[in-house]
Amino acid sequence: MQRRAYRRRFLRIVTVAVAVVLITLAGNRLYKPTVYQYQGKGIDKWFEEYLKARVENKSEGAVHRAFYAMGTNAVPFLSGRISRDISESLGERCIGLLPASMRPTTRFQEALAAHDMLIALRPPLDMIKPLLAPALIKKGPGEYRLARSVLLALRDDTDEAP
């Protein structure tokens, strides 16, 4: 009798566990974070094209036009690339030993590309300051330098310190 009760209990636990896993997988599959779209592509895809064009020394004209059309809608995404941690992990350092053609884009390269695009877009200083504040306060020296460089480039004619 006890054996049967343990078996039923075990089957219930397994059933619940399988159901939780299936619901989690279905939820992750159905959930798609909303990103700003332009001409059917998300801003992350446009940024990937920009990075690829930079690495391959190709014309960035179409991507620049897309970012100019997105305007200030692109600023939170680009500033996020600078404000996140761009230091290399041990795994990324090991990947750095691969031939250049096989290496993925590093977070520093992404931050540098975002830096250049932000300066080209010239968003309002009062919009960009709070978005870059985390990089100026608690991040490493790379993030700080890039954020400060953007703020200095966008500074008003009033000589206001960033």
Secondary structure, DSSP 8 states (H G I E B T S, - for coil): -HHHHHHHHHHHHHHHHHHHHHHHHHHHHH------EETTEEHHHHHHHHHHHHHTT---HHHHHHHHHHGGGGHHHHHHHHHS-----HHHHHHTTS-GGG----HHHHHHHHHHHHHHH---HHHHHHHHHHHHHTS-HHHHHHHHHHHHHH--TT----
